[in-house]
Amino acid sequence: MHFNHRHILITGASGGIGAALAQALAREGASLLLHGRNPDALNDLAGQCLHLGAQEVQICCADLAIATGREQLVACVSRGFPRLDTLINNAGISRFQLFDQQPPEQIEQLITTNITAPILLTRALIAPLLNSDGEAPVILNIGSAFGSIGFPGYSTYCASKGAIRLFSEALAREFSDTALRVQYLAPRATRTHINSDNANAMTAATGSAIDSPERVARAALKLLRSGRAQAAVGWPEKLLVRLNGLRPELISRVLGKQLGKIKTFANQP
């Protein structure tokens, strides 16, 4: 894949993995449409990307959790970024808390942001992607290792990322007779603002590794270049994902030994 020929939309680009992706792709000379909800952060990032070598950078500030926000982003594509050939669904939120303590409105917000929004945005942009010129169009969905491993304290987040993993797999198979390529990346814990202090403390207490957004961005570019359908980031998480698919009871035993520590930090009444 020649990134200097690509026109790439990144959702959730105003921080964390999204910002690192934008910077990495800018260094490759890509043309970028950066979406987020923080206009100041987007403007700063746009300037950085132009300095790093991006051919073109546009921004669109919109809330994808509501229909008007998605319509606004689609309009940004049709008006100012019509050569879109790569969609990176990265925007998302997390929630680390015992399930019976989570307010229903927060569960609904997470499901809407992490599942409904990227699926409906993909639906709205599938036609322009399929009609794009040049190299094969690409959809890259950023998921999580928790999309394959149910983890205590992350029940709704795991549900949302599991849904996006299966959506990516099904969509890839449905469009396998076209030029469209659908990919899914599963990072492990990443040092971003979506993690609460309790979540970071739990990660440290359980001895789990945590990656920088830049490492995840490098893995994303590697996956895009490879053309493979899926990739995971980090070891032993890659092994744990496979084991959980084959022998979930083994992973349950491992997590059971850590459950006391996990619940200590997830207990947020």
C-alpha positions in Angstrom: 0.0 0.0 0.0 1.3 3.4 -1.0 0.1 5.8 1.8 1.1 8.9 -0.2 -1.7 7.9 -2.7 -4.4 7.4 0.0 -7.2 9.6 1.2 -7.8 8.5 4.8 -10.6 9.4 7.3 -9.7 8.8 10.9 -12.4 9.0 13.5 -11.5 9.9 17.1 -8.3 11.5 15.9 -8.1 14.3 18.5 -6.1 12.1 21.0 -4.6 8.8 21.9 -4.4 6.1 19.2 -6.2 8.4 16.6 -3.7 11.2 17.0 -0.7 8.7 16.8 -2.3 7.2 13.6 -2.7 10.6 12.0 1.0 11.5 12.8 2.3 8.1 11.5 0.3 8.4 8.2 1.3 12.1 7.8 4.9 10.9 7.8 4.0 8.6 4.9 2.6 11.5 2.9 -1.1 10.6 3.2 -4.0 12.9 2.7 -6.1 13.1 5.9 -9.5 13.9 7.1 -9.4 14.1 10.9 -12.5 13.7 13.0 -13.0 14.4 16.7 -15.0 16.4 19.2 -12.3 18.8 20.3 -11.8 21.5 17.7 -8.7 22.9 19.4 -7.0 19.5 19.5 -7.9 18.8 15.9 -6.5 22.1 14.7 -3.3 21.5 16.6 -3.0 18.0 15.2 -3.7 19.2 11.6 -0.8 21.6 11.9 1.5 18.8 13.2 0.4 16.5 10.3 1.1 19.1 7.7 4.6 19.7 9.2 5.2 16.0 9.2 4.5 15.7 5.5 0.8 15.1 4.9 -0.2 16.1 1.5 -3.6 17.5 2.7 -5.3 17.7 6.1 -8.9 18.6 6.8 -10.8 18.4 10.1 -14.4 17.7 11.0 -15.7 18.3 14.5 -18.8 16.2 15.1 -20.4 13.8 17.7 -20.8 10.4 16.0 -23.1 9.2 18.8 -26.0 11.2 17.3 -27.4 11.1 13.8 -26.8 14.7 13.0 -23.1 14.3 13.9 -22.7 11.3 11.5 -24.5 13.3 8.8 -22.1 16.2 9.4 -19.1 13.9 8.9 -20.6 12.3 5.8 -21.2 15.9 4.4 -17.5 16.8 5.2 -16.5 13.8 3.0 -18.8 14.6 0.1 -18.0 18.3 0.1 -14.3 18.4 0.8 -12.9 14.9 0.7 -14.5 13.1 -2.2 -11.5 10.9 -3.0 -11.9 9.0 0.3 -10.5 5.5 -0.1 -9.7 4.5 3.5 -11.9 4.6 6.6 -10.4 4.0 10.0 -13.1 3.6 12.6 -11.1 4.4 15.8 -13.5 6.6 17.9 -14.6 4.9 21.1 -15.1 5.1 24.8 -14.4 2.7 27.7 -15.9 1.9 31.0 -14.2 0.0 33.9 -16.7 -0.7 36.6 -18.6 -3.6 38.1 -21.6 -4.3 35.8 -24.3 -3.9 38.4 -23.0 -0.4 39.3 -23.1 1.0 35.8 -25.9 3.4 35.2 -28.2 2.4 32.3 -27.6 5.7 30.5 -23.8 5.1 30.5 -24.2 1.6 29.1 -26.4 3.0 26.3 -23.8 5.7 25.6 -21.0 3.2 25.3 -23.0 0.9 23.0 -24.1 3.8 20.8 -20.6 5.2 20.5 -18.7 1.9 20.1 -21.1 -0.1 18.0 -24.0 1.9 16.5 -21.9 4.9 15.4 -19.1 3.0 13.5 -21.6 0.6 11.8 -23.9 3.4 10.7 -20.9 5.5 9.5 -19.6 2.6 7.6 -23.0 2.1 6.0 -23.1 5.8 5.0 -19.7 5.7 3.4 -19.7 2.3 1.8 -20.8 3.6 -1.6 -18.1 6.3 -2.0 -15.5 3.8 -0.8 -16.6 1.2 -3.4 -16.6 3.9 -6.1 -13.1 5.3 -5.2 -10.4 5.3 -7.9 -6.9 3.9 -7.5 -5.8 1.3 -5.1 -8.4 -1.0 -3.4 -10.5 0.8 -0.7 -10.0 -0.2 2.9 -12.0 -0.1 6.1 -9.9 -0.6 9.3 -11.8 -1.1 12.5 -9.8 -0.5 15.7 -11.0 -3.0 18.3 -9.4 -4.5 21.4 -8.0 -7.7 22.9 -11.1 -7.5 25.1 -13.2 -8.1 21.9 -12.0 -11.7 22.2 -11.5 -12.1 25.9 -14.3 -11.3 28.4 -12.6 -9.4 31.2 -14.2 -8.6 34.6 -15.0 -5.0 35.1 -15.3 -4.4 31.3 -18.5 -6.3 30.5 -20.1 -3.7 28.3 -16.8 -2.6 26.7 -16.0 -6.3 25.9 -19.5 -6.6 24.4 -18.9 -3.6 22.1 -15.5 -4.6 20.9 -16.7 -8.2 20.3 -19.5 -6.8 18.2 -17.1 -4.8 16.1 -14.8 -7.8 15.7 -17.6 -9.9 14.3 -18.9 -7.0 12.2 -15.5 -6.7 10.6 -15.3 -10.4 9.9 -18.7 -10.6 8.4 -18.3 -7.5 6.3 -15.0 -8.7 4.9 -16.6 -11.9 3.8 -19.7 -10.2 2.4 -17.5 -7.9 0.2 -14.9 -10.5 -0.6 -16.1 -10.5 -4.2 -15.3 -6.7 -4.5 -12.1 -4.7 -4.2 -13.0 -3.6 -0.7 -10.8 -4.8 2.1 -12.0 -4.9 5.7 -9.5 -5.2 8.5 -9.6 -5.4 12.3 -6.8 -4.5 14.8 -7.0 -5.6 18.4 -4.6 -3.6 20.7 -4.1 -4.6 24.3 -4.1 -1.9 27.1 -3.0 1.4 25.6 -1.9 4.5 27.4 -4.7 6.9 26.4 -7.1 9.3 28.1 -10.0 6.8 27.8 -8.6 4.8 30.7 -9.7 5.9 34.2 -7.2 6.2 37.1 -8.8 3.0 38.5 -8.3 1.2 35.2 -4.6 2.2 35.1 -4.1 1.1 38.8 -5.7 -2.3 38.1 -3.4 -2.8 35.0 -0.4 -2.0 37.2 -1.6 -4.2 40.1 -2.2 -7.2 37.9 1.2 -6.8 36.1 -0.4 -6.3 32.7 1.6 -4.6 30.0 0.5 -1.3 28.5 1.5 0.1 25.1 2.0 3.6 23.8 -0.4 4.9 21.2 2.6 5.1 18.8 3.2 1.3 19.1 -0.5 0.7 18.2 -0.2 3.1 15.2 2.9 1.2 13.9 0.9 -2.1 14.2 -2.0 -0.5 12.3 0.3 0.6 9.4 1.8 -2.8 9.3 -1.6 -4.4 9.1 -2.7 -2.0 6.3 0.4 -2.8 4.3 0.0 -6.6 4.8 -3.5 -6.9 3.6 -4.3 -9.4 6.3 -7.8 -9.5 7.8 -6.9 -9.2 11.4 -4.0 -8.6 13.8 -3.4 -8.3 17.5 -0.9 -6.3 19.4 1.3 -7.6 22.2 2.5 -10.8 23.8 1.1 -12.8 25.7 -2.2 -11.2 24.7 -2.0 -12.8 21.2 -1.6 -16.2 22.8 -4.4 -15.6 25.3 -6.8 -14.6 22.6 -6.2 -17.9 20.8 -6.4 -19.9 24.0 -9.7 -18.2 25.0 -11.1 -19.4 21.6 -10.0 -22.9 22.2 -10.1 -23.4 25.9 -12.0 -20.5 27.6 -12.0 -22.3 31.0 -8.2 -22.0 31.1 -8.4 -18.2 30.8 -11.2 -18.2 33.4 -8.9 -19.9 35.9 -6.1 -17.4 35.2 -8.5 -14.4 35.6 -10.1 -16.0 38.7 -6.8 -15.8 40.5 -6.7 -12.1 39.7 -10.4 -11.4 40.4 -9.9 -10.0 43.9 -7.5 -7.4 42.6 -9.7 -6.6 39.6 -12.8 -6.1 41.7 -11.0 -3.9 44.2 -10.5 -1.3 41.4 -13.7 -2.0 39.5 -15.8 -1.4 42.6 -17.0 2.2 42.0 -20.5 2.6 43.5 
